[in-house]
Amino acid sequence: MELPNYLAKFSFHHLDLLLSLGWSDIRLRYRRSILGPWWLTIGMAINITIIGLIFGKIFNISVGYYLPYVAIGIVLWNFIVGCISEGCLSFISADAIIKQLPIPLQIHIFRVFWRNIVILGHSLLILPVVMIFSEYNLSWNLLYIIPGILIFLANILWVITILGILCTRYRDLPQIVSSILQVFFYVTPIIWLPQLLESKKYMSVLEINPLYHLIQIVRNPLLGEAIPQASWVISISLALFGLIASHLLFLRYKKRIAFWL
């Protein structure tokens, strides 16, 4: 089976380069630091603990129920924000490489994606500790975490691909995206529970939030809960539409990216 044009020049012999660049980015970011990326994990653990205790009291929810919920939400949200924020600058930050070396442009997208996955792996180690205090009962729904995380990652990948191209052309766009992400943090149930919304009107607004569904398909299996059918349909539809759209956009503008830098 022939690879699509989007991946035609990105084959396995580029994988070592991709992995090396991602690791190099992490090492440079935390050079001369004793704990390196573990500082992010420690900071996130402290943040989760404080939010879990304080907001649990405010919402009058038991720690065993609220803390795992908010821990998974914050870990996923930080991954989303990290990928999108860095994805907007994926080509801009690699302008010197793009202008001097004839390597596939996809590498710069996957480079951002890979290093954030590595950081996500560090953050995920918080969850087993948090689940010790959990009041949730694990069930066979946990198996849905595999397709859930794959669909989740596919959606993040196409988003950063499109934003990487558009932000290279329109340099004000990264600031706009950052502001939009701040709004989405408050309207997405990261630290609050959907059942706290008493009005059906507000619930209908929540249902059209794509990030709500993407987080649902990962968080619910980890909590032993079923994934709503609507979340499956919307997340899969977004992944298919987004991957096709990013593929077409990349094919159209890949030769112009170097001139936009």
Phi, psi and omega in degrees: 000127184281138178290146175295161182303327183301329183246004188301321182266002180247090184247184187295336181286353173266354185295319179299318179297316180300311181295320180295317179297319179297314179295322180297320178300317181292318180296318180293324181294327184241026180295147184065012175258134183292315184266345178059225182295349178294341176298323177296320179295316179297314179298319179293321179297318178295316180299314180298317181297314181295314179297317181299318182285313185288308182288333174299320177291318181297316181276355181059048180241139181297147182298321181296336179267321188275320186299313177298323180299311183286330179296312179296319180299315182290320178299314179293320181295318179296326176292317179299311182296317179299314180296313184291316181297315179282330179296326177300331183253014187301317179276323181298316182288344180252025185299322181296318180293317182298323183282340187248331186241134181275062178255154182303137182294336180300333182302324183288330174288311182292334177297313176297316182298315183294314183292331176285330174293321177299315178295322176299321178300322176295317184292328182296340180292346176290326190297316178301325178292317180295322184292346175299325182267008188286144173261003180278151177254121179293145182218185179294348176298341179300333181295336180288354179295332182293303176294329180298312182290327179293316178293320178301312181293323179298320179293319178296322182297313182290328179296313183288335176293312180294315181294325178300319179289311184294321181289335175292324179280317183244103191285347176278346186296322178303321178292323178294316179299318179300318179293320179295321179297323178297320178295316181297330179299322183279331182265358177254135181289078175267309181246004174231157185262139181301327182293350176285344177279112183278332184274134176293334178297316179291324178296322179294326176293321179296324183295337180266006177275111183296326180293330177300315182288323179296321179287326179301317186288349176254317185287318184301314178299323179294334178265004179077017182254155179286151177269127178302144180300323180299323180293321176298309184299312182294316182294317179292318179298317178298318181297314181295312180296316183293318180295321177293315181297317180293324177298312181292320180295319180296317179298324184286323190244003185298328181282348181263344187302316181298328181281339178279344185280000000 
